[in-house]
Amino acid sequence: MNIPLFSAIFSIASTVLIGVLMIVVFVNDMTNMQTVLGAVVAGLVVSIPIALVVTKRISAMTNSASLTPNQQKTQ
């Protein structure tokens, strides 16, 4: 697995998910500390599998694109 790519995708995914969950928390006026921290933790946990899937798909696309036509026929 491409760790630098995973790190970049994870940072983007976690930032977006935490932002969305924070908006949901604040719009519903649930501004106590436990709810805010729960939104942050949930955003981080949910973004891990998203980052894994996206990293694997991007790696697969770039690996197949970098192969020569002869190498693609053998796979």
Buried (B, 14 or more C-beta within 10 A) or exposed (E): EBEEBBEBBBEBBBEEBBEEBBEEBEEEEEEEEEBBEBBBEEBBEBBEEBBBEBBBEBBEEEEEEEEEEEEEEEE
